[in-house]
């Protein structure tokens, strides 16, 4: 019996459906764009403080019960800022922390007064893989929203 080398159109379509089904209640593109714009606005202020802001942004879905985290390689001697935001109009309040190499929450957080974002500052004592964790607080609405992060270093 011979198997095709490349996937058939049916298989590709089936995979696309599975991916869509695994993301219940897909988010609006406008909300994702609003979260990204808010994170970039926070980053712009940090650029004026001497941080080199990376061009790319990280955008994911933030679940109210779970939160979201991402791994990042951080280098001893650098000072980092993580600018994190959800759409301003969502009414969701967020907070976060850097989890150090032992898993302890660290970093200095500067929250936005309305709760929709924060800037997290961290200077690692060692080079290594760290986790940046974000979660919703009890103060705002608890719902599924896009969250965006823009990072910088100096």
PANU-753819 format. One record per residue: residue number from 1; x, y, z of N, C-alpha, C, CB in turn. Coordinates in steps of 0.05 Angstrom, whole numbers, plus 5000, padded with zeros to 4 digits. Glycine has a CB too. Example, Ala and Ser with C-alpha at 12.3 -4.5 7.8 and 13.67 -1.06 7.14 Angstrom:
<rs>
+-----+------+------+------+------+------+------+------+------+------+------+------+------+
|   k |  n_x |  n_y |  n_z | ca_x | ca_y | ca_z |  c_x |  c_y |  c_z | cb_x | cb_y | cb_z |
+-----+------+------+------+------+------+------+------+------+------+------+------+------+
|   1 | 5264 | 4886 | 5156 | 5246 | 4910 | 5156 | 5264 | 4934 | 5156 | 5226 | 4911 | 5181 |
|   2 | 5257 | 4955 | 5142 | 5273 | 4979 | 5143 | 5258 | 5001 | 5157 | 5282 | 4988 | 5114 |
+-----+------+------+------+------+------+------+------+------+------+------+------+------+
</rs>
This chain:
<rs>
+-----+------+------+------+------+------+------+------+------+------+------+------+------+
|   k |  n_x |  n_y |  n_z | ca_x | ca_y | ca_z |  c_x |  c_y |  c_z | cb_x | cb_y | cb_z |
+-----+------+------+------+------+------+------+------+------+------+------+------+------+
|   1 | 5017 | 4977 | 5000 | 5000 | 5000 | 5000 | 5018 | 5025 | 5000 | 4981 | 5000 | 5024 |
|   2 | 5011 | 5043 | 4983 | 5027 | 5068 | 4981 | 5012 | 5091 | 4994 | 5033 | 5075 | 4952 |
|   3 | 5027 | 5108 | 5008 | 5016 | 5132 | 5021 | 5026 | 5156 | 5007 | 5023 | 5132 | 5051 |
|   4 | 5009 | 5176 | 5004 | 5018 | 5201 | 4991 | 5039 | 5215 | 5007 | 4994 | 5220 | 4985 |
|   5 | 5058 | 5228 | 4994 | 5080 | 5242 | 5007 | 5070 | 5268 | 5019 | 5103 | 5247 | 4987 |
|   6 | 5053 | 5282 | 5005 | 5043 | 5307 | 5016 | 5014 | 5304 | 5026 | 5044 | 5330 | 4994 |
|   7 | 5006 | 5320 | 5046 | 4979 | 5317 | 5056 | 4958 | 5325 | 5036 | 4975 | 5334 | 5082 |
|   8 | 4936 | 5311 | 5036 | 4914 | 5317 | 5018 | 4899 | 5342 | 5026 | 4895 | 5293 | 5015 |
|   9 | 4884 | 5353 | 5008 | 4868 | 5377 | 5015 | 4849 | 5371 | 5037 | 4853 | 5387 | 4990 |
|  10 | 4838 | 5347 | 5038 | 4820 | 5339 | 5059 | 4833 | 5341 | 5087 | 4809 | 5311 | 5054 |
|  11 | 4857 | 5330 | 5088 | 4872 | 5330 | 5113 | 4878 | 5359 | 5123 | 4898 | 5314 | 5111 |
|  12 | 4886 | 5376 | 5105 | 4892 | 5404 | 5111 | 4866 | 5417 | 5122 | 4903 | 5419 | 5087 |
|  13 | 4844 | 5413 | 5108 | 4818 | 5425 | 5117 | 4810 | 5414 | 5144 | 4796 | 5419 | 5096 |
|  14 | 4814 | 5389 | 5149 | 4807 | 5377 | 5174 | 4824 | 5389 | 5197 | 4811 | 5346 | 5173 |
|  15 | 4849 | 5393 | 5192 | 4866 | 5405 | 5212 | 4858 | 5434 | 5218 | 4896 | 5404 | 5203 |
|  16 | 4850 | 5449 | 5198 | 4841 | 5476 | 5202 | 4816 | 5477 | 5219 | 4836 | 5490 | 5175 |
|  17 | 4798 | 5459 | 5214 | 4773 | 5457 | 5230 | 4780 | 5450 | 5259 | 4754 | 5436 | 5219 |
|  18 | 4798 | 5431 | 5263 | 4806 | 5424 | 5291 | 4818 | 5447 | 5305 | 4825 | 5400 | 5290 |
|  19 | 4835 | 5463 | 5292 | 4847 | 5486 | 5304 | 4826 | 5506 | 5312 | 4868 | 5499 | 5285 |
|  20 | 4807 | 5511 | 5294 | 4785 | 5530 | 5300 | 4768 | 5521 | 5323 | 4768 | 5535 | 5276 |
|  21 | 4763 | 5494 | 5325 | 4746 | 5483 | 5346 | 4761 | 5484 | 5373 | 4738 | 5455 | 5340 |
|  22 | 4787 | 5484 | 5372 | 4803 | 5484 | 5397 | 4804 | 5512 | 5410 | 4831 | 5473 | 5393 |
|  23 | 4795 | 5532 | 5395 | 4795 | 5560 | 5405 | 4766 | 5569 | 5407 | 4812 | 5579 | 5387 |
|  24 | 4752 | 5562 | 5429 | 4724 | 5569 | 5431 | 4720 | 5599 | 5433 | 4711 | 5556 | 5456 |
|  25 | 4699 | 5609 | 5420 | 4693 | 5638 | 5420 | 4716 | 5655 | 5410 | 4686 | 5646 | 5448 |
|  26 | 4724 | 5651 | 5386 | 4747 | 5666 | 5375 | 4743 | 5696 | 5380 | 4750 | 5661 | 5345 |
|  27 | 4765 | 5709 | 5385 | 4764 | 5737 | 5393 | 4764 | 5755 | 5368 | 4788 | 5744 | 5410 |
|  28 | 4753 | 5779 | 5371 | 4751 | 5798 | 5350 | 4779 | 5809 | 5344 | 4732 | 5821 | 5357 |
|  29 | 4784 | 5813 | 5318 | 4810 | 5824 | 5310 | 4814 | 5852 | 5321 | 4812 | 5825 | 5279 |
|  30 | 4792 | 5868 | 5324 | 4794 | 5895 | 5335 | 4804 | 5894 | 5364 | 4766 | 5909 | 5334 |
|  31 | 4795 | 5874 | 5380 | 4803 | 5871 | 5407 | 4833 | 5865 | 5409 | 4787 | 5850 | 5422 |
|  32 | 4842 | 5847 | 5391 | 4871 | 5840 | 5390 | 4887 | 5865 | 5383 | 4876 | 5818 | 5370 |
|  33 | 4878 | 5880 | 5364 | 4892 | 5904 | 5356 | 4892 | 5925 | 5378 | 4878 | 5916 | 5331 |
|  34 | 4870 | 5927 | 5393 | 4869 | 5946 | 5416 | 4889 | 5938 | 5437 | 4841 | 5947 | 5427 |
|  35 | 4891 | 5912 | 5443 | 4910 | 5902 | 5463 | 4939 | 5909 | 5454 | 4907 | 5872 | 5468 |
|  36 | 4944 | 5904 | 5429 | 4971 | 5909 | 5418 | 4978 | 5939 | 5419 | 4974 | 5899 | 5390 |
|  37 | 4959 | 5956 | 5412 | 4963 | 5985 | 5412 | 4968 | 5994 | 5441 | 4940 | 5999 | 5400 |
|  38 | 4954 | 5983 | 5460 | 4957 | 5991 | 5488 | 4985 | 5983 | 5498 | 4935 | 5979 | 5505 |
|  39 | 4994 | 5959 | 5491 | 5020 | 5950 | 5500 | 5042 | 5967 | 5487 | 5024 | 5920 | 5493 |
|  40 | 5039 | 5973 | 5462 | 5059 | 5990 | 5448 | 5059 | 6018 | 5460 | 5053 | 5991 | 5418 |
|  41 | 5036 | 6029 | 5468 | 5036 | 6055 | 5481 | 5052 | 6055 | 5507 | 5006 | 6064 | 5486 |
|  42 | 5049 | 6033 | 5523 | 5065 | 6031 | 5547 | 5094 | 6029 | 5540 | 5056 | 6006 | 5563 |
|  43 | 5101 | 6014 | 5519 | 5129 | 6010 | 5511 | 5141 | 6037 | 5501 | 5131 | 5989 | 5489 |
|  44 | 5125 | 6053 | 5488 | 5135 | 6079 | 5478 | 5146 | 6095 | 5501 | 5112 | 6094 | 5463 |
|  45 | 5131 | 6095 | 5524 | 5141 | 6110 | 5547 | 5167 | 6100 | 5557 | 5120 | 6109 | 5570 |
|  46 | 5171 | 6073 | 5556 | 5196 | 6061 | 5566 | 5219 | 6067 | 5546 | 5192 | 6031 | 5569 |
|  47 | 5213 | 6070 | 5521 | 5233 | 6076 | 5501 | 5246 | 6103 | 5508 | 5221 | 6077 | 5473 |
|  48 | 5229 | 6122 | 5518 | 5240 | 6148 | 5527 | 5257 | 6146 | 5552 | 5216 | 6167 | 5533 |
|  49 | 5255 | 6123 | 5566 | 5272 | 6118 | 5590 | 5297 | 6103 | 5583 | 5256 | 6103 | 5611 |
|  50 | 5303 | 6099 | 5557 | 5327 | 6086 | 5549 | 5326 | 6056 | 5542 | 5347 | 6090 | 5570 |
|  51 | 5302 | 6045 | 5543 | 5299 | 6016 | 5536 | 5298 | 6013 | 5505 | 5273 | 6005 | 5548 |
|  52 | 5311 | 5992 | 5496 | 5309 | 5983 | 5468 | 5285 | 5965 | 5466 | 5336 | 5969 | 5458 |
|  53 | 5265 | 5974 | 5452 | 5240 | 5960 | 5450 | 5241 | 5942 | 5425 | 5215 | 5979 | 5448 |
|  54 | 5234 | 5916 | 5429 | 5233 | 5897 | 5407 | 5209 | 5903 | 5389 | 5232 | 5868 | 5418 |
|  55 | 5212 | 5899 | 5363 | 5191 | 5906 | 5344 | 5167 | 5887 | 5346 | 5203 | 5905 | 5316 |
|  56 | 5173 | 5862 | 5352 | 5151 | 5842 | 5352 | 5136 | 5843 | 5379 | 5161 | 5814 | 5347 |
|  57 | 5111 | 5836 | 5377 | 5095 | 5834 | 5402 | 5084 | 5806 | 5405 | 5072 | 5855 | 5402 |
|  58 | 5077 | 5799 | 5429 | 5067 | 5772 | 5436 | 5037 | 5776 | 5441 | 5082 | 5759 | 5460 |
|  59 | 5020 | 5762 | 5427 | 4991 | 5765 | 5432 | 4979 | 5737 | 5436 | 4977 | 5780 | 5408 |
|  60 | 4965 | 5734 | 5458 | 4952 | 5708 | 5464 | 4924 | 5713 | 5475 | 4969 | 5691 | 5483 |
|  61 | 4910 | 5692 | 5480 | 4884 | 5694 | 5493 | 4888 | 5689 | 5523 | 4863 | 5673 | 5481 |
|  62 | 4877 | 5708 | 5539 | 4879 | 5706 | 5568 | 4852 | 5695 | 5579 | 4885 | 5734 | 5581 |
|  63 | 4854 | 5672 | 5591 | 4830 | 5660 | 5603 | 4828 | 5669 | 5632 | 4831 | 5629 | 5602 |
|  64 | 4803 | 5676 | 5642 | 4801 | 5686 | 5669 | 4809 | 5667 | 5691 | 4772 | 5695 | 5673 |
|  65 | 4805 | 5641 | 5686 | 4811 | 5621 | 5707 | 4840 | 5613 | 5707 | 4794 | 5597 | 5704 |
|  66 | 4854 | 5615 | 5685 | 4880 | 5604 | 5681 | 4903 | 5624 | 5680 | 4881 | 5587 | 5657 |
|  67 | 4899 | 5645 | 5665 | 4921 | 5664 | 5660 | 4938 | 5654 | 5637 | 4938 | 5667 | 5686 |
|  68 | 4961 | 5666 | 5633 | 4978 | 5659 | 5611 | 5007 | 5664 | 5620 | 4971 | 5676 | 5585 |
|  69 | 5025 | 5648 | 5609 | 5054 | 5652 | 5615 | 5070 | 5645 | 5590 | 5063 | 5634 | 5639 |
|  70 | 5093 | 5657 | 5588 | 5111 | 5651 | 5566 | 5140 | 5650 | 5577 | 5109 | 5673 | 5544 |
|  71 | 5156 | 5634 | 5565 | 5184 | 5631 | 5573 | 5200 | 5651 | 5557 | 5194 | 5602 | 5568 |
|  72 | 5221 | 5662 | 5570 | 5239 | 5681 | 5556 | 5267 | 5677 | 5567 | 5230 | 5710 | 5560 |
|  73 | 5286 | 5678 | 5549 | 5314 | 5677 | 5556 | 5322 | 5706 | 5565 | 5332 | 5667 | 5533 |
|  74 | 5331 | 5708 | 5590 | 5340 | 5734 | 5600 | 5369 | 5732 | 5607 | 5323 | 5743 | 5624 |
|  75 | 5383 | 5754 | 5604 | 5412 | 5754 | 5608 | 5420 | 5771 | 5631 | 5426 | 5764 | 5583 |
|  76 | 5438 | 5761 | 5648 | 5449 | 5775 | 5670 | 5462 | 5801 | 5660 | 5470 | 5758 | 5687 |
|  77 | 5458 | 5823 | 5674 | 5469 | 5848 | 5666 | 5450 | 5866 | 5651 | 5493 | 5844 | 5649 |
|  78 | 5429 | 5854 | 5638 | 5409 | 5870 | 5625 | 5386 | 5876 | 5644 | 5398 | 5856 | 5600 |
|  79 | 5373 | 5899 | 5639 | 5349 | 5906 | 5654 | 5326 | 5904 | 5634 | 5351 | 5934 | 5667 |
|  80 | 5304 | 5890 | 5641 | 5282 | 5885 | 5623 | 5257 | 5899 | 5631 | 5277 | 5855 | 5621 |
|  81 | 5241 | 5906 | 5611 | 5214 | 5916 | 5617 | 5195 | 5900 | 5600 | 5211 | 5947 | 5611 |
|  82 | 5173 | 5892 | 5612 | 5152 | 5877 | 5598 | 5126 | 5894 | 5599 | 5147 | 5849 | 5611 |
|  83 | 5117 | 5904 | 5576 | 5094 | 5921 | 5575 | 5071 | 5903 | 5566 | 5099 | 5945 | 5555 |
|  84 | 5051 | 5900 | 5584 | 5030 | 5881 | 5580 | 5003 | 5895 | 5582 | 5031 | 5858 | 5601 |
|  85 | 4984 | 5889 | 5563 | 4958 | 5902 | 5563 | 4937 | 5884 | 5551 | 4960 | 5928 | 5547 |
|  86 | 4912 | 5890 | 5559 | 4888 | 5879 | 5547 | 4873 | 5902 | 5535 | 4870 | 5863 | 5568 |
|  87 | 4852 | 5898 | 5519 | 4838 | 5921 | 5508 | 4827 | 5939 | 5530 | 4814 | 5911 | 5490 |
|  88 | 4831 | 5964 | 5528 | 4823 | 5983 | 5548 | 4793 | 5982 | 5554 | 4830 | 6012 | 5540 |
|  89 | 4777 | 5978 | 5534 | 4748 | 5978 | 5537 | 4737 | 5952 | 5549 | 4734 | 5983 | 5511 |
|  90 | 4754 | 5931 | 5553 | 4745 | 5905 | 5562 | 4736 | 5905 | 5591 | 4767 | 5885 | 5558 |
|  91 | 4746 | 5923 | 5607 | 4739 | 5924 | 5635 | 4754 | 5903 | 5652 | 4710 | 5920 | 5638 |
|  92 | 4773 | 5889 | 5640 | 4789 | 5869 | 5654 | 4813 | 5882 | 5666 | 4797 | 5846 | 5634 |
|  93 | 4819 | 5874 | 5691 | 4843 | 5883 | 5705 | 4863 | 5861 | 5706 | 4837 | 5894 | 5734 |
|  94 | 4889 | 5867 | 5700 | 4909 | 5846 | 5699 | 4933 | 5853 | 5717 | 4919 | 5842 | 5670 |
|  95 | 4948 | 5832 | 5724 | 4973 | 5835 | 5738 | 4992 | 5814 | 5729 | 4968 | 5834 | 5769 |
|  96 | 5016 | 5815 | 5737 | 5036 | 5795 | 5729 | 5061 | 5795 | 5745 | 5042 | 5799 | 5700 |
|  97 | 5079 | 5777 | 5738 | 5104 | 5774 | 5752 | 5124 | 5759 | 5734 | 5101 | 5760 | 5779 |
|  98 | 5149 | 5763 | 5739 | 5170 | 5745 | 5728 | 5174 | 5723 | 5748 | 5197 | 5761 | 5722 |
|  99 | 5174 | 5698 | 5739 | 5180 | 5676 | 5756 | 5209 | 5670 | 5753 | 5162 | 5651 | 5750 |
| 100 | 5225 | 5672 | 5775 | 5253 | 5669 | 5773 | 5260 | 5639 | 5769 | 5267 | 5680 | 5798 |
| 101 | 5286 | 5633 | 5769 | 5295 | 5605 | 5764 | 5285 | 5585 | 5784 | 5325 | 5605 | 5762 |
| 102 | 5277 | 5595 | 5808 | 5266 | 5577 | 5828 | 5235 | 5577 | 5828 | 5276 | 5585 | 5856 |
| 103 | 5223 | 5593 | 5809 | 5194 | 5594 | 5807 | 5181 | 5615 | 5825 | 5183 | 5568 | 5813 |
| 104 | 5197 | 5631 | 5839 | 5186 | 5652 | 5856 | 5179 | 5677 | 5840 | 5207 | 5659 | 5879 |
| 105 | 5156 | 5689 | 5846 | 5148 | 5714 | 5832 | 5168 | 5736 | 5840 | 5120 | 5722 | 5840 |
| 106 | 5176 | 5751 | 5819 | 5195 | 5773 | 5823 | 5188 | 5796 | 5804 | 5224 | 5763 | 5817 |
| 107 | 5203 | 5817 | 5807 | 5199 | 5840 | 5789 | 5185 | 5863 | 5803 | 5184 | 5832 | 5764 |
| 108 | 5189 | 5886 | 5792 | 5176 | 5911 | 5802 | 5154 | 5918 | 5782 | 5196 | 5934 | 5806 |
| 109 | 5130 | 5919 | 5792 | 5107 | 5924 | 5774 | 5097 | 5952 | 5777 | 5084 | 5904 | 5780 |
| 110 | 5091 | 5964 | 5754 | 5080 | 5991 | 5752 | 5053 | 5988 | 5738 | 5099 | 6011 | 5737 |
| 111 | 5031 | 5985 | 5753 | 5004 | 5981 | 5741 | 4993 | 6007 | 5730 | 4985 | 5969 | 5761 |
| 112 | 4976 | 6004 | 5709 | 4961 | 6026 | 5698 | 4937 | 6031 | 5717 | 4951 | 6020 | 5668 |
| 113 | 4931 | 6055 | 5723 | 4910 | 6062 | 5742 | 4883 | 6048 | 5736 | 4905 | 6092 | 5742 |
| 114 | 4875 | 6046 | 5711 | 4850 | 6033 | 5704 | 4852 | 6002 | 5704 | 4841 | 6043 | 5677 |
| 115 | 4875 | 5991 | 5708 | 4878 | 5962 | 5710 | 4882 | 5946 | 5684 | 4854 | 5951 | 5723 |
| 116 | 4880 | 5959 | 5661 | 4881 | 5945 | 5636 | 4910 | 5938 | 5627 | 4868 | 5961 | 5614 |
| 117 | 4930 | 5946 | 5642 | 4957 | 5940 | 5634 | 4977 | 5946 | 5657 | 4965 | 5957 | 5610 |
| 118 | 5002 | 5938 | 5651 | 5023 | 5944 | 5670 | 5050 | 5942 | 5656 | 5022 | 5924 | 5694 |
| 119 | 5070 | 5953 | 5669 | 5098 | 5950 | 5660 | 5112 | 5936 | 5683 | 5112 | 5978 | 5653 |
| 120 | 5126 | 5915 | 5676 | 5140 | 5898 | 5695 | 5170 | 5901 | 5690 | 5131 | 5868 | 5694 |
| 121 | 5185 | 5909 | 5710 | 5214 | 5913 | 5708 | 5228 | 5890 | 5722 | 5222 | 5940 | 5719 |
| 122 | 5249 | 5880 | 5709 | 5264 | 5858 | 5722 | 5293 | 5858 | 5713 | 5251 | 5831 | 5715 |
| 123 | 5311 | 5854 | 5732 | 5340 | 5852 | 5725 | 5349 | 5825 | 5736 | 5357 | 5876 | 5738 |
| 124 | 5354 | 5805 | 5719 | 5361 | 5778 | 5729 | 5388 | 5777 | 5741 | 5359 | 5758 | 5706 |
| 125 | 5391 | 5761 | 5762 | 5416 | 5757 | 5775 | 5433 | 5736 | 5760 | 5412 | 5747 | 5804 |
| 126 | 5419 | 5719 | 5744 | 5433 | 5699 | 5728 | 5421 | 5698 | 5700 | 5431 | 5671 | 5742 |
| 127 | 5436 | 5689 | 5681 | 5426 | 5684 | 5654 | 5410 | 5658 | 5655 | 5448 | 5683 | 5632 |
| 128 | 5387 | 5658 | 5642 | 5371 | 5633 | 5642 | 5343 | 5638 | 5630 | 5369 | 5621 | 5669 |
| 129 | 5327 | 5616 | 5631 | 5300 | 5617 | 5622 | 5282 | 5625 | 5645 | 5291 | 5590 | 5610 |
| 130 | 5267 | 5646 | 5641 | 5248 | 5656 | 5660 | 5220 | 5654 | 5649 | 5255 | 5685 | 5669 |
| 131 | 5200 | 5655 | 5666 | 5172 | 5655 | 5658 | 5161 | 5683 | 5664 | 5155 | 5633 | 5672 |
| 132 | 5145 | 5694 | 5645 | 5131 | 5718 | 5650 | 5101 | 5710 | 5652 | 5136 | 5741 | 5628 |
| 133 | 5089 | 5713 | 5675 | 5062 | 5704 | 5679 | 5043 | 5728 | 5681 | 5060 | 5687 | 5705 |
| 134 | 5019 | 5725 | 5670 | 4998 | 5746 | 5670 | 4972 | 5733 | 5678 | 4996 | 5759 | 5642 |
| 135 | 4957 | 5746 | 5695 | 4930 | 5736 | 5702 | 4912 | 5759 | 5709 | 4932 | 5716 | 5726 |
| 136 | 4886 | 5753 | 5707 | 4865 | 5773 | 5713 | 4862 | 5775 | 5743 | 4838 | 5765 | 5700 |
| 137 | 4855 | 5799 | 5753 | 4850 | 5803 | 5781 | 4820 | 5803 | 5786 | 4863 | 5830 | 5791 |
| 138 | 4813 | 5802 | 5811 | 4785 | 5802 | 5819 | 4772 | 5829 | 5816 | 4782 | 5792 | 5848 |
| 139 | 4788 | 5850 | 5813 | 4777 | 5878 | 5812 | 4760 | 5883 | 5788 | 4799 | 5898 | 5814 |
| 140 | 4768 | 5873 | 5765 | 4754 | 5879 | 5740 | 4735 | 5857 | 5732 | 4773 | 5885 | 5718 |
| 141 | 4725 | 5859 | 5707 | 4709 | 5837 | 5696 | 4726 | 5813 | 5692 | 4696 | 5846 | 5669 |
| 142 | 4714 | 5790 | 5694 | 4728 | 5765 | 5689 | 4717 | 5753 | 5663 | 4724 | 5745 | 5714 |
| 143 | 4733 | 5755 | 5642 | 4725 | 5744 | 5616 | 4749 | 5739 | 5599 | 4705 | 5764 | 5602 |
| 144 | 4744 | 5725 | 5578 | 4765 | 5717 | 5558 | 4771 | 5742 | 5541 | 4755 | 5694 | 5540 |
| 145 | 4797 | 5749 | 5541 | 4806 | 5773 | 5525 | 4833 | 5767 | 5513 | 4807 | 5798 | 5544 |
| 146 | 4840 | 5782 | 5492 | 4868 | 5781 | 5482 | 4886 | 5796 | 5501 | 4870 | 5792 | 5454 |
| 147 | 4911 | 5786 | 5504 | 4931 | 5800 | 5520 | 4955 | 5803 | 5502 | 4938 | 5785 | 5547 |
| 148 | 4968 | 5827 | 5503 | 4991 | 5832 | 5486 | 5015 | 5840 | 5504 | 4985 | 5854 | 5465 |
| 149 | 5039 | 5832 | 5495 | 5063 | 5840 | 5510 | 5084 | 5849 | 5491 | 5074 | 5816 | 5527 |
| 150 | 5097 | 5871 | 5498 | 5119 | 5882 | 5483 | 5142 | 5884 | 5503 | 5112 | 5911 | 5470 |
| 151 | 5166 | 5875 | 5494 | 5188 | 5874 | 5513 | 5210 | 5893 | 5505 | 5200 | 5846 | 5515 |
| 152 | 5226 | 5901 | 5524 | 5249 | 5918 | 5519 | 5271 | 5912 | 5539 | 5241 | 5947 | 5521 |
| 153 | 5295 | 5922 | 5533 | 5318 | 5917 | 5550 | 5337 | 5940 | 5548 | 5332 | 5890 | 5543 |
| 154 | 5354 | 5943 | 5569 | 5376 | 5962 | 5567 | 5399 | 5952 | 5584 | 5367 | 5990 | 5577 |
+-----+------+------+------+------+------+------+------+------+------+------+------+------+
</rs>
